[in-house]
Amino acid sequence: MKVVNGLLNRLVGRRQRYEDLSASIQEHIEERTEELIAEGMAPKLAGQTARREFGNVALIQQRSREAWQWQRLETLLADLKHVFRRLGRSPGFAFTVVLTLAIGIGANTAVFSVLNSVLLRPLAYPEPQQLVSLHLNAPGAPGLAQFRSELRLSASMYFTFARHNRAFQSVGVWGPGTASITGLAQPEQVNTAEISSGVLETLNVPALHGQWLTVADQDSHGLGRVMLSYGYWQRRFGGDPGVVGRTIHVDSQSRIVAGVMPRGFKIVNYDFDMLVPMALDPAHEILAGFAYRGIARLRPGVDLAQANADIARLLNVWMSSWSNGPGTDPHWYLNWKIAPALQPLKDTVVGSIHTVLWVVMATIAVVMLIACTNVANLLLVRADGRQQELAVRSALGAGRWRIARELLLESVTLGLLGGAAGVAVAYGGLRLLTAIGPGELPRLSEISLDGRSIAFTLILSILSGLFFGAVPALRYAPSRQRLTLLGAARTSSISRDRQRGRNLLVVAQVAMALVLLISAVLMIRTFLAMRNVDPGFSNPASLQVMRLSIPETLVRDSTSVVRMQNSVLEKLAALPGVSSTGFAASVPMSGAEPSWDDILVEGKSNEGDNLPMRLYNYVSPGYFHTAGTRFVAGRDFTWAEVYSVRPIGIVSESLARELWGSPRAAIGKHFREFESTPWYEVVGVVQDVRENGVDQVSPATVYWPSLIGNPSTPEKLYAWRSAYFAMRSNRAGTQTLINEMQQAVWSVNASLPVADISTMQDIYSDSMARTSFTLVMLAIAGAMALALGILGIYGVISYAVSQRTREIGIRMALGAKKRELAWMFVRSALVLTIVGTAFGLGAAAALMRLMRSLLFGIGPLDPVTFTAVPVVLVAAAALASYLPARRAAAVDPVDALRAE
């Protein structure tokens, strides 16, 4: 503290000390002068003698100041004072540079903040490095990869891993779901996370109020408790701590609120409203049922490789401990070649979005480089105007480092000013990024400008200043003799050496701009290719969708469930403007959890075969007509067939061709799921549907009627209780239709909540959000790069015209034509552009391979893109250079020579 106070005293009181020093010196000289006069010396001679005896006043003052001050700090402050004075005399230049840097630095800071929050910042759990996701691969299960990236865990796997592992402190499984909440206000459907014992222990985040769910809650006849998320607690209960212990109705059952989790808590990357315990009973579990996501916390000292080895050991224990029922071979799953593929939980949370974020970060960084080269060109021009001043200072003794330091200080000051303004730009850019970013962007609520982002801004500002300041510093801080010669040559025509630096910067700008433009055009072509893919439904803007769940506690009988669903369809069909209705277990691209298994085909040997997995969907009559999914062959179901549980089915076109050769040949053929179930007749074949997005392969799909025999208990029927209802209407998306839909549902049963209301267009757009986001960001970066590149060319040619005015006058006086003079400058710009384009094409060819995973329908070396973009860039450069070239052609030779 004493050191700080001393520094402040020195800085604040230095002017008074300087004045006191000058006064003291003057008093000393005056006293000596009076003494000499008293000795008889003439006053004028006495004053001269006194000064001569005292010595060099300025030198003594300087040495005295050096004894008082921190010389480097004082010098820095003095240099800064001169920098701000010079910038104040050129406000237009300062504003242009600061604005350019603010946009570049702000954009980089905004993207880095997203990158930092999503990829770099640790997960908000205690000791997150110990958390892993229990992923399994099943390369021997053909067809599974069409609709799922990995094999999920079954309940029996969970019990095996939890009881017999050696690598984990705790293990748990979970899955997303929904629940109907009644008795609070209007019926409401909320997002639930169904969790087993071990999930909360693994994540290890204490409850904000109340307590965790326990092992006892996992018993279906247990305590009947749930937990609330912080958001739902605030929204529905107003943040009342007294909600703990209160009874609420969940799926028509009474549940006790055990506790509330803290703000921001998620189950991995899932934002839930309510935690519901899974009702798992090891006495009734089988090998199959691969529906659960697994997480675990590693023991201290255990790494991922050791954990994978432990799970590989437990897979054999699992197959030896459970079965799929009498007469089944528990080791049949050896055919699937199940293997552990555990990964850090953070990788699961982030997913594949990291590729998009790094690509966006790289493109914005390139824009920053282009902006820096533009600023370097401006500083070169500014230094050119100061070369006489710098030459004089060099002749008076200013060293090379002194001149370079001043030039670098000016550039770093500009960089810091641009960085300060860039923080405001970053704040606005961050809001824009989170608004237009893909809906599945993980950790969205954690994105912010934190200390690391501000530090990034500071470092980037300083490095940018050093980067674009190094160019004029190296050019104008050479040896003293060379700088003096540069000053002496100020009136001669511009030399090749002075122009070469600017030309190199322009070439670099053009090359970098070309890379970004090619990236943007490739994404545009990808987006267009995706839009041209038939998704398997038509006119999504007029297709209204909602989800409706009928819990077993509300309606137990499966036939009654289907009749209630049919009644809802009839009410919806009666609404004004609704032309057709239908429902299905899932609609394309909705992200609904898929149902899947293999099928047995009549007339084909299925014994011993490792049959491919098929996607299952359960649909009502009229659904395909409503969705606009074409029948390639055959027909739809009828309600009479549904209620009579006639064993019929519909298959996708790809499945029909795979099994029977053609869609028409498939009609009348038979298949079934198990040996114990009846044969199902194929009555229809529909076009392939892009279930997981237009950039994904259409899975081979079996469409079952909405009411079928239960495979596990043939004497019972099975109905899909959570279904998506689709309505074709020209009023889709309007609030009036949504209100009428809700009233129609409640007229059937007042306890039924309506959820996930949207149009199919919204779902379709969300599925393309990642591509759209990348496209927008690359398009913005490409446009900025093109603008900066063209401005660079324009600036170089304009400066060349101003420096070669005398030469232009001489050429015109000797008979040169205006067209020839204009072409001389345009040709110079084209040469620079073509050279930059050549370097840019080479860099783009190497870098575009990294974008392969983001492209669809085109290759990373698309010839159309690699041909069209350079042509457009060269044309734009020619236009940019023509404007100053035309000005050169309009020079009056007499005025030009007189000015020289």
N, C-alpha and C positions, 0 to 999 in steps of 0.2 A: 504493500500500500504506500509505503514511503517512497518507493521508486516511482510509482505512478504519479504521486503528488509532486515529486521533484520534476518529472517530465512536464507535467501541466504547468508548473510555475515557470519553467524555462520557456515553454512555448508562449504562454500568455504575457510574461513580463519582459520579453526580449527587446521590444521596441523602446521601453523605458531605459533599459540598460544601454542600448546603443546610443540613445540621446545623452545619457549621463557620461558615457565614454567620450563622445565628441565634445561635450562641454568641458570635461576635465582636461582633455588635450589642449583645447583652445585656451583655458585658464593658464595652463603651464607655459604655453608659448607667450601669452601676454605678460606673465610675470617676468620671464626672461628678457622680453623686449624692454620692459620698464627698467630692469637692472642695467641693461646695456646703455639705455638712454641716460640713466643716472651717472654712468661712467663717462659720458660725454659723446657717445656715438649718435649720429644723426638718426631720427626716428625711422626713416625708410630703410636705411642700412641695418638698423637694430632689428627690425622685423624680419628682414631677409636672413640675418645671421642667426636669429633665434630659431627660425624654421629649419635652417640648414643644420644647426646643432642637434635639434630634436630628431631629425631624420625623416624618412618617408611616412607621412601621416597615414595614408591609405593602407600601407603595408602593416603598420603597427595596429591600426583598427582591425584589419583582417585577422592578424595573429591573436589579438585579444578576443575577438568573437569566436575564433576556433577553440580557444581555451574554455569558453563558456558553453558553446552549443554542441549538439550532436550533429556533426558536420554532414553526414550522409542524409539524415532526415531533413536538415535545413536545406540541403541542395535539392532533395526530392521535392520539398514543398515549393521551393523557388521555381523548379522546372514545371511543376503542376500549375503554378500561377501563370507561367508563360503559355502553357498548353491551353488553358481555359481562355486566356486572352486572345490567342490566335483563333481558337474555335469560335469565340464571340465575334470576331471580325468576319467569319465565314459561316453565318448561321445556316445558309442553304446546304452547304456541304455537310455540316455537322448533322443537320436534321435528316438528310438523305442516308448517311452512313448509319446513324443510330436507328432509324426506322428499318433499314434493311437488316441490320443485326438483330433488332428486337423480334422481327418476324421469324428469322432463322433460329435464333436461340430459344425463343418462346415455343416454337413448334417442337424443337428437340427436347426441351424440358417437359412439355406436356406428354409426349410419347414416352419419354424416359420414366415419368411418374407412373404411367400405366404399366410399363415394363417392370419397374421396381415393385409396385404394389402386387402385381400378379405373379411375377416369376422370381424376383430376388428376395422379397421380404419373407421371413419364415412364417409358417402357419400359426394361427392364433391359438395354439394348444401348448400346454407345458411339455418341454423337451420334444419338439415336433420331429426331430431327427430319428426318434425311435419308432415313429408310426409308419406302418406299411399297409398296403392294400393286398388282400389275398386273391391275386389273379391266378387263374388256371388257363392253360392252353389245351386244346383238344384237336390237334391236327388230323387225327384219324376219324373225326366226326364230319363226314362230307356234307357240305351244304350249310353248316352252322355259320360259317364266316359271312354268308350273304346277309344275315340280319343281326349278328352279334359279334363283337370283336373278341370276346373271350368267353370261357365257360364259367358260369356263376356257380356258387356253392349250393349244395343241398343241405337240408336240416341235419341229415345224418353225418355229412362232412363236418358241419359245425360242432356237433357233439364229439366227434372223433378228435378233431384238432384241439378243442378246448380241454379235453380230458387227458390226452396222451402226448401233447407237445413238450419239447424240451427247450424251445427257442423263444417262447413268448411269455411276457408277464400276464397278458390277458388277451382274449380273443372274443370277437362278437360279430354278428351278422345283422344286416338291416335291409330295408327295402322301402321305396316310396309308396304311398297309398293315399286314399281319400277317406273321409268320414263325414257323415251327416250330423250336424249339430242342430238340435231342436230344443225349444223351451226357453231360449234366451230372447229371441225376436223372431224375424222371419227365418224359415229353414235355411241353413247355410252349409255349404260343402267346403271343408277345409283340407289342406294338404297335410298329410300325416307322414311321420317317419316311424315305421314299425321296427322296433329294435329288440334284440335278444339281450339277455344278461351278458355283460362284458363290453357292450358298446360304450356306455358312459364311463366305465372303469378304464377303458382303453384311451378315450379322448381326455379324461381326467380334468374336466372343467367343472368346478363346483356349482351347485344350483344357486341362483340369486335369492330365491325364497324357497322354503320347504326342503325337500330331499329328493335324491335320485330314486328312480325305479329300481327294484331289487329282483333277486332270483324268484322270490315268492310271487311277484307280479306276472311271471312267465307262465304260471299255472292258470289254465283256462277257468278253474274254479277258485282262483285266488282272490286278491284284494280288489281287483277291478279299478286300478288307478291309471291316471295319465299325467303328463307334464305339458306345460304350455311354453311356447316360444315367447321371447320378450315382446316381439311385434304384435302377436295375437293378444297377449295379455294387456298391452296398452290399448289396442284397437277395440277389443271387445269388453274388457273389464276396467278400462280407465286407469290401469296401473295400481289397482287396489291390492295390497299385500294380503288382505283378508280372503282372497280367492282360494288360498291354500286350505284344503279340507272341505271345500264346497263341492256339492254334487251337481254334475251337468249330465245332459243326455247325449250320448255319442252312439250313433247308429241305433237309436231307440233303446239303448241300455244305459243304466245309471253308472256313472264313473266319478271317482273322487279325484280331485286335483291334488297331486302329490307335491308339486313344486313348479317353479318357474325358472327357466334357464336364462342366463345373462344376455345382454344386448350383443348382437353379432354372432352368436353361437349357431353353428350349422353342423349337420351330420355330414362330414366330408365336404361336398359342394352343394348339398341339398338344403334349400331354405324351407323349413317346415313351419306349420302352425301348431302342431301337437305331436308329442311323442306318445306312441301307443305300444304297450308290450306285446311281443309275439306270444301266441299260445302254442308252444312247442312241447311235445310229449315224446320222449325217446322211445316209449313203448309202442308207439304207433307210426314211427318214421320208417321210410324205406330208402334205398340207395338213390332213387331218382328224385326229381323235384328241384332242378338246378335253377333256382330263382333268386338267390340271396347274394347280396354284396358283403364281402368279408373284410374286416379290418383287424389289426393286431398291434400290440406294442412289444417291441423286441426287449429281451432281457439285456441288462448291461453287458457289454463285451461281445454280443452276438451280432454278426454282420448279415447282409442280405444273402450272401452265398450259403452261409450256414443255415439260415432260415429256410431257404429253398430246399436244401438237402433234408431238413427235418420234415417238411411237407411231403417231399417225395417218399420218404419212409412211411409217413402216415397214410398215404394213398392205399398202400397194400393192407394196412390195418383196417382202413375203412371198408374195403371190398370184402375182407374176411369177417367183418363184424356185423354186416347188414345184408339185406337182400331186397329183391323186388317182389317177393312173394313165393309161395310154394312152386317148385318146378323150374325156377329161374336160375340162371348161372350168375352168381355175384361177380365173377371175374370176367364177365363178358365185356365190361368197360375197358379191359386191356386193349380191345380193338380201337378205342378212341385215342389211345396213346396220351392219356391225360398227364400233364406235366406242370409243375408249379412255375409261375412267372411273376413272383412277388415284385412289387415296385414301391418306392417311397410314396407315402400318401400325398405328398405335394405334387408328384407327377400325375396322380389320378385327378387331383383338383384342377390342375392346369390343363390337362388333356393335350390336344393337338394345337391349341391356340398359340402356343409358343412360336410356331413357325411363322404365323401371320404377324405376330408382334415384332419378331426380329426383322422380318422383311420390311415392315413399316418403319422401324427404327433405322434400318440401313438407308432407306430411300430419303428419309428426312435428314439424315446425316450428310448424304450427298448434296441435298439442297443447301445445307449449311456450307459445304465446301465451295459450291458455286457462288454463294453469296460472299464468302470470304475472298474469292478470286476477283469478284466484281469490286469489292472494297479495295483490294490491293491495287487494282487498276486506277481507281480514283485517287488513292494515295500517291501512286506514281506520277499522275498528272499534277497533283498538288505539290509534290516534291520538285517536279520539273520547274514549277513556277518559283520555287524558293532556291534554285541552284545558285543564283548569284549571291544570295544571302549566305548560303552554306559555304560557298567558295571564299567569301570575304572572311567569315569566321574561321575557316581553316587557315587562311593566310595570317590571321592574327594570333594563331596558336592553338585553336581548338583541336583536340585530338580526335582520332578516328572513333574511339569508344564514346567520347562526349557527344558527338553528332549522332551516332547510332542510338545511344541511350535516349536522347531527346526524341528521335523519330519513333522508337519503340514505345516510349512512355505515352506519346500521343495516341498511338494505335491501341495500346492496352487500355488507356482511358476511354477511348471510343468503345472498345469491347465491353468494359464494365458498365458504361452508360447504356449500351445496347442490352446487356444482361439484365440491368435493373428494370428497363422497360419490358424486357422479355418475360419477366415474372408475371406481369399483368397479362401479357399475351398468353402465357402458359395457363393461367387460371381460366381464361375464356376458352382456350383450346381444349383444356381438360374437360370442361363441361360439354363441349361439342363432341369430343371423343366418346365420352360415356353415353351421350345421347344417340349417336349414330353407330356405336359399337354393336357387335353381334349380341343377341339376347343371351347366348350361353357364355358370354365373357365371364370367367370365374372371378371371384373375390371383388365383384363390382363395388360393393359397399365399402371396401377398404382403400379404394383408389383416392389418393390425396397428394397435395404438395407437402412433403415432409422435409425434415432436415437433410436427408440424403439428396432429395431433388434440388434443394437450394444450393447444396454443396456442388452438385453436378452443374448447376447454372453458373456458379462462380468459376469453377475450373474451366468450363467451356468458354466463358467470356474471356478469361485470361489467355487460354490457348489460342482462341480465335484472334485476339489482338496481336499475340506474338506471331501467328501465322501470316496474317496479311500485312503486319508491320515489318516482317523480316525482308520482304521484297524491296521496298524503298530503302530500308536500312542497308542492305547489302549493296544496293545500287549507288547510294549517295554517301556512304561512309567508307570509301576506299582510302588509299593513301592521300596525304595532303597534296602532293604534286598533281595527282590525277584529278582531284576535286577542283583544284585551281584551274586546270586545263578545261574541265567541263564548264566552269564558269566563264572562261574566256571564249568558249565556242558557242555561247548562247544564241548568237544571231545567225549562225550557219544553218543550213538545211538539216533536218532531223537525221541523225546517223542511224545506221543499221543496228548498232549496239543498243541504242536507246529504245528502238522500236521492238527489238527482239524479245525483251521481257514481256511487253504487253501482248505480243503475238502468242507467246507460249501460254500466257494466262487464258487468252481467248480459245486456243486449241483445247486446253484442259476443260474449260467451261462447256464447249461444244461436245466433247467426248462424254462428260458426265451427264449433260442434258440428254444426249442420245440414249444412254443406258436407261435413264428414268422414263423417257418417252416410250421406248420399246417395252419396258415393264408394264406401263400403263396400257398400251395398246393390246398387249397379250392378255391382260385381265379383262379389257373390254371385249375382246373376241371370245374369251372364256365365258363371260356373262351372256353374250349373245348366243353362244353355242348351247348353254344351259337353258336359255329361254326357248330355244327351238326344239327341245326334247319334249315329247308327249309324256306328261307325268302320269297318265292313266285316269285323269278326270278332266272335265271341261268347264269353262266359264267360272273360275273359282270366285270371282267377285260377287256372283249371284248365288253362291252356295253358303247358306248359314249353317253353322255347326254349334252344338252344345253337348255337354256330357251330363249324363243322368245316372245316378247309382241307386240301386234298390237293395238295401242290406237284408241279410237273411233274418235279422231280428224284426224287420218290418213285414216282410212277406217271405214265408218259409218255403212254400210250394213253388217249384220251378215253372210249372204250367201257369200258375197265377202271375208269376213275374212276367212271362212273355205276354200274357193277356193285358197286364197293366202297361207294358211297353207299347203294345198295339193300340191301346186306348189313347195313350199320349200321342201316337202318330196320327190317329184320327182327329184329335183335337187340333193338332198343329196343321193338318191338311185343310181344316175348315177356316183357317185364318185368311184374311184378305190378301191376295197377291201370292199365296203359296201354291205352286203348281204340282209339286210331288214331295214325298217324304220317305225316309227310310232310316235304319240305324245299323251300326256295325260295332263290333268289339273295339276296333280302332280305325282311324282314318289315316290316309297317307301323311307321312312327315309330322305326325302329331307327337312323336316321341313316346307313345304308349308302350308299355312293357309287352314284348311279343310273346305269343304262345307258339310252341313248335314241337315237332316230333317227326318220326319217320312214318311212312305208310306202306302197307302191303298191297301188292297189285295182283289181281286175279289172273291166273294163267302164267305167272312168272314165278320162278323158284326164288323164294326169299330166305330160305334156311341157310344159316351160316354167313349170309351177306351182311356187310356193314353198310346198312342202307343210309342214303342221304337224308339229312334233316330238311323238313319242309315247314314253311311258315303257315300258321293256322290263323284264320279269321272267322268270325261268326257274324252272319249278316241276315237281315230281314228281307222279305220280298219288297221290291221297289228300291232297294238301296242303290243298286248299280245304275238304274235309270236316273235316280236323283243325282248321283255323283257325276253322271256323264261318262261312266265306264262302259265301253262298247262290248257287246257280245260278239265274239268271233264265230261262235257256233252254239247251237242249242238255245236254251231258254233260262228264265229266272225261276226261283221258287214261287210257290203259291202259299197263301195262308192255310189253306186246307191241308196241304202236305206238311206244313210246320206243325199244326195241332195234332195231326195223325202220326207224327213222328216217322214219316216215311224216310227210309234210309237213302237219301239222295245227296249229291254234293256238286259243287262247281269248282273248276280248277282254272289256274292261269294258263295263258297260251304257251309260255315256256315249259311248264310242267307237262302239258298235253303233248307237245312236240317231243319232249324227252322220253316220255313213257310209251306213247302210242304213235308217234310219227307225224301226226297232223291234228289240228283241232277237230275236224270232222270225224276222224277215226276214233277220237276219244269219247264221243257221244255213245252212251250205252255201255261203256266199259265199267268195271267195278274195282273198288279199292276199300281198304279198311285200316283202322289204326292198330288194333290188336287181334290176335287169334280169337279172342272171346267175343268180339263185336261182330255184327252182321256186315255183309258186303254193302257198300254204298255205291249207288249208280251215278255215273257222271251224266248230268242233264244239261250242263252248260259249260262253255269255255269263254272266259273274258280276257280282254287285252291285258298285257303285263302292266303292273302298277309300280311306280317308283316309290316304294314304301319309305325308304330312308333318305330321300332326296334325289333330285334329278341327276346328280353326279355319281350316284351309286347304282349298282346293278339291281335290276328288278328281281326279287327272290321268287323262286318257285313256290306257289301259294295254293293251299287248299281252303276253300270257303265252305264252311259247314252251315247248316240251318241254325237259326237262333235257339231252337229247342231240339236236343238230340238225346240219345240214350247215354247214360253215364258209363264211361268205359270201366271204371273200377267197381261199380255196383249196377249191373245191367237192369235190375228191376226198378231203378230210379231214373229220373230224367235230369238233364243238366241244361241250365240256361246261363248265359253270360250276363251278370248283374250290373256291371258298369259299362255302359254303351254310349257311343257318340251318335247323336241324332242329327241327321242332315235334312235341310229343307231347301228346295229350289224356289227362289223368290226374287223379284225385282226390287224388293224392299230390304234385301239382306244388308246387315250392318247398321240399320237405322234403330234408334232408341225405341221408337214406337213398336217395331216388330219384336224387339227384345222384351219389352214389357208385356206384350201380348203372349209371347212364348211362356214367360213365367206364369202368367195367369192361367194359361192352358194346362200347364203341368200341375199347378196347384188345384185346378178343378178336378183332376183325377185323384190326387192325394195331396193333402195340404202339408205333409211331412217330407215331401220330395224336394231337395234343393237342386237348383240349376247351377252348373259350373262350366268353366272353360268356354264361355260364349265368345265366338269369333267367326269371321268369315273364312272360307277356305283360302281366299287370297292372302289373308293375314298369315295363316299357317305356311302357305307356299313362300311368301316373302321372308318369313322368319327362317325357313330352311335354307334360303340363299343369303342370309344376312352376313355370313362370314365372307363370302365372295363379294357381296356388295360393299362391305366395309373396306376390304382390301382394294377394290376397284376405286372407291372414292378417294382413299388416301393416296394411292399411286397416281390417280388423275390429278389431284391437287399438287402433289410433288412434281409431276411431269409438267404441268402448266407453269408452276413457279420456275422450274428449271429452264423451260423454253423461253419464258419472259426474260429471265436473268441472262441467258445466253445471247438472246437477240439484243438486249441492252448492251451487253459487253461488246458485241460486234459493232453496233451503232456507235458506241463511245470511242472505240479504237479508230474507226474510220473517220469520225468527226474530228478527233484529235489530230489524226494524220493530215486531214485537210487544213486545219488551222496552222499546223507546223510547216506545211509545204506550200503556203500561200505564195511565197516568192518564186518557188520553182514553177508553180502553176502559171504565174504571171509571165515568166520567161518563156515557158512552152507556148502559151497563147500568143505572145509577141512574135515567136518564131513560126507561127502558123498552125499550131495544133488545133484540131477541131474539138468542139465541146463534147461531142459524143465519145471521142477517143479519151478525153480526160475523165469523163464519167466512168467509162469502162475500165480505166486503169485502177480506180478505187474499188469498183465492184469486183473486178478480177482478184484484187488483193483479198477482199473478204471471202470470196468463194474458195480461194486457195486455203485460207485458214479453216474454213468450214469443212472442206473436203478432207484435210489432214485430220481435224478433230473427229470427223465422222469415221475415218478409217480406224483410228484408235478406239473410238466408241464401239464400233461393230465388233472388234476383237474382244473388248471387255464384256460386252453384252453376251456374246456367244459363250464366254466362260461362266458368267454369273447367272444367266437364265436357267441353267441346269439346276440351280438351287431352288428355283421356283416351280419345278416340275410337279410337286405335290399340290400346288395351288391351281394348276391349269386343268382344263377339261375340254376335250374335243380338238385341241391343237397341241403341237409339240413346242418345246422351248426354243427351237430354232425355226419357227414358222416362217417360210420364205416370203409370204405376203407382207408380214410385219417388218421383216428385216429389209425389205425393198421399199415399202411405202414410207416408213418413218424417215430414213435418210433423205428421200426425195423431198418430203415436206420440209424438213429442217434446212436443206440447202436452199429451197425456194424462199423460206422465211428469211434466211440470212441475206439472200440477194436483195430482197425487198428492203431489209433494214439498212443495207449498205447503199442502196440507191438514193435514199434521201440526202445523206451528206455528200454523196458523189454528185448529185444534181446541183448542190450548193457550190461545189468546186467548179463545175462547168460554168457557173454564173459569175465567177470572179472577173472583175475588171482588171486587165493587166496593168494599166496605168496606175490605178489605185494600189495594187499589190506592190509594184516596184517603188512607188512613192513611200508606202508604209515602211518598207525595208530601209 
